[in-house]
């Protein structure tokens, strides 16, 4: 089909979602496409039907390692040979129990179109297994599928006894779209999580991290969305900067009183564990922006293709900068059609790093936010590791202190997907002047290495504890180590001194037996 290419401009108009959720329009070049019949007439499209009782082939998952294509259908999971797609597929039959189907029908659902196990999630769990979820006749369920180590084994079977709940992973209603991404053992899903299909969320389950979601029933976050695609796109070589992008369309009322369908791109940080006081177990980094795909006609009238239908991410040599292709449609009373628009990650990041927006009240216009942006910037949660601060399973390890490290710290624990505080710590960074003054009063070891000044004054109990610490015999060796470290820096000889001092420190800390050591000193040299 003949395609007309139109180069779009960068649209910098602002669409705003409150103080912590913002958006600026993203637009790029687009191609206008013909309809279904026009594509079919090219001879490159063929009707796909392997099962006689189903035409529901919504979920596709390509497995290049095994040269297979996995297809989710009603009550069936297919494994197709990529080298010969017409070859007889491997098939798993995974229906719901008759009792569950009966319960579904009694709840008022259709026995054919709703009361089946419609497969809506297929994700690679490891090199040998898939994680698969289905609607389960309005009772979502998940399980594992063994696909073998290599394609030649032709293994494709359910793992017995591994069925678990699919809530928060797969929708109840097979008509509702859902998207998912399984990353480092954690499942991220854009899904409706209730029986009625009214509670939409971007959800995180599985893994060792806290279960997370978007704010419930908050139209500023999600407003009756239709999820289209989810994709991990790194921002840099720093893993803490990894972002997961969600593509969807939703009802939007910012352009007027009547809600209209608009396309969105949203993102979250993978290491987001939510807030401590507010946004507990909710994303603190969720942002979204509008995706614009429009064409200006000869008469100057702009036609918007506002309904995002599909997304394809074209990888490039630079994994941080893939090309995004979006398929859009418009179904107005005057014009109906489809288009493909192309977006670069540079434009996407420019939008998300751009201005926030603000609305003074319900009768005011959205305008760019001119106030001071808090630090860290809303939408970011990463701790950049420079070697000084190391994140461990037990918490943060501060390998060296700075005055800016002083403050309050909280140790939290997660139990039944809810966080609670175990202990609160107040870190005080002492200056050399404070320590030296205490040592001078007690005739303790030589002064420590000079540090920055501090206004902290110890209380009576803290003063007593500090005296106890400074009176230990090891303080002299620690002081010498500190002085050598700062004086010699990275000189190779300094390493020798440091190793020697460390060894002496260990020797001094060992319990000593007076009789044993006196005996050693009386032994003659040989």
Rosetta blueprint (number, residue, H / E / L):
1 X L
2 X L
3 X L
4 X E
5 X E
6 X E
7 X L
8 X L
9 X L
10 X L
11 X L
12 X L
13 X L
14 X E
15 X E
16 X E
17 X L
18 X L
19 X L
20 X L
21 X L
22 X E
23 X E
24 X E
25 X L
26 X E
27 X E
28 X L
29 X L
30 X E
31 X E
32 X E
33 X E
34 X L
35 X L
36 X H
37 X H
38 X H
39 X H
40 X H
41 X L
42 X L
43 X L
44 X L
45 X L
46 X L
47 X L
48 X L
49 X L
50 X L
51 X L
52 X L
53 X L
54 X L
55 X L
56 X L
57 X L
58 X L
59 X E
60 X E
61 X E
62 X E
63 X E
64 X L
65 X L
66 X L
67 X L
68 X E
69 X E
70 X E
71 X E
72 X E
73 X L
74 X E
75 X L
76 X E
77 X E
78 X E
79 X E
80 X E
81 X E
82 X L
83 X L
84 X L
85 X L
86 X L
87 X L
88 X L
89 X L
90 X E
91 X E
92 X E
93 X E
94 X L
95 X L
96 X L
97 X L
98 X H
99 X H
100 X H
101 X H
102 X H
103 X H
104 X H
105 X H
106 X H
107 X L
108 X L
109 X L
110 X L
111 X L
112 X L
113 X L
114 X L
115 X L
116 X L
117 X L
118 X E
119 X E
120 X E
121 X E
122 X E
123 X E
124 X E
125 X L
126 X L
127 X L
128 X L
129 X E
130 X E
131 X E
132 X E
133 X E
134 X E
135 X L
136 X L
137 X L
138 X L
139 X L
140 X L
141 X E
142 X E
143 X E
144 X E
145 X E
146 X E
147 X L
148 X L
149 X L
150 X L
151 X H
152 X H
153 X H
154 X L
155 X L
156 X L
157 X E
158 X E
159 X L
160 X L
161 X L
162 X L
163 X L
164 X E
165 X E
166 X L
167 X L
168 X L
169 X L
170 X L
171 X L
172 X L
173 X L
174 X L
175 X L
176 X L
177 X L
178 X L
179 X E
180 X E
181 X E
182 X E
183 X E
184 X L
185 X L
186 X E
187 X E
188 X E
189 X E
190 X E
191 X E
192 X E
193 X L
194 X L
195 X L
196 X L
197 X L
198 X L
199 X L
200 X E
201 X E
202 X E
203 X E
204 X E
205 X E
206 X L
207 X L
208 X L
209 X L
210 X L
211 X L
212 X E
213 X E
214 X L
215 X L
216 X L
217 X L
218 X L
219 X L
220 X L
221 X L
222 X L
223 X L
224 X L
225 X L
226 X E
227 X E
228 X E
229 X E
230 X E
231 X E
232 X E
233 X E
234 X L
235 X L
236 X L
237 X L
238 X L
239 X H
240 X H
241 X H
242 X L
243 X E
244 X E
245 X E
246 X E
247 X E
248 X E
249 X E
250 X E
251 X E
252 X E
253 X L
254 X L
255 X L
256 X L
257 X L
258 X L
259 X L
260 X E
261 X E
262 X E
263 X E
264 X E
265 X E
266 X E
267 X E
268 X E
269 X E
270 X L
271 X L
272 X L
273 X L
274 X L
275 X L
276 X L
277 X L
278 X L
279 X L
280 X L
281 X L
282 X E
283 X L
284 X L
285 X L
286 X L
287 X E
288 X E
289 X E
290 X E
291 X E
292 X E
293 X L
294 X E
295 X E
296 X E
297 X L
298 X L
299 X L
300 X L
301 X L
302 X E
303 X E
304 X E
305 X L
306 X L
307 X E
308 X E
309 X E
310 X E
311 X E
312 X E
313 X E
314 X E
315 X L
316 X L
317 X L
318 X L
319 X L
320 X L
321 X L
322 X L
323 X E
324 X E
325 X E
326 X E
327 X E
328 X E
329 X E
330 X E
331 X E
332 X L
333 X L
334 X L
335 X L
336 X E
337 X E
338 X E
339 X E
340 X E
341 X E
342 X E
343 X E
344 X E
345 X H
346 X H
347 X H
348 X H
349 X H
350 X H
351 X H
352 X H
353 X L
354 X L
355 X L
356 X L
357 X E
358 X E
359 X L
360 X L
361 X L
362 X L
363 X L
364 X L
365 X L
366 X L
367 X E
368 X E
369 X L
370 X L
371 X L
372 X L
373 X L
374 X L
375 X L
376 X L
377 X L
378 X L
379 X L
380 X L
381 X L
382 X L
383 X L
384 X L
385 X L
386 X L
387 X L
388 X L
389 X E
390 X E
391 X E
392 X E
393 X L
394 X L
395 X E
396 X E
397 X E
398 X E
399 X L
400 X L
401 X L
402 X L
403 X H
404 X H
405 X H
406 X L
407 X E
408 X E
409 X E
410 X E
411 X E
412 X E
413 X E
414 X E
415 X E
416 X L
417 X L
418 X E
419 X E
420 X E
421 X E
422 X E
423 X E
424 X E
425 X E
426 X E
427 X E
428 X L
429 X L
430 X L
431 X L
432 X H
433 X H
434 X H
435 X H
436 X H
437 X H
438 X H
439 X H
440 X H
441 X H
442 X H
443 X L
444 X L
445 X L
446 X L
447 X L
448 X L
449 X L
450 X L
451 X L
452 X L
453 X L
454 X L
455 X L
456 X L
457 X L
458 X L
459 X L
460 X H
461 X H
462 X H
463 X H
464 X H
465 X H
466 X H
467 X H
468 X H
469 X H
470 X H
471 X L
472 X L
473 X L
474 X H
475 X H
476 X H
477 X H
478 X H
479 X H
480 X H
481 X H
482 X H
483 X H
484 X H
485 X H
486 X H
487 X H
488 X H
489 X L
490 X L
491 X L
492 X H
493 X H
494 X H
495 X H
496 X H
497 X H
498 X H
499 X H
500 X H
501 X H
502 X H
503 X H
504 X H
505 X H
506 X H
507 X H
508 X H
509 X H
510 X L
511 X L
512 X L
513 X L
514 X H
515 X H
516 X H
517 X H
518 X H
519 X H
520 X H
521 X H
522 X H
523 X L
524 X L
525 X L
526 X L
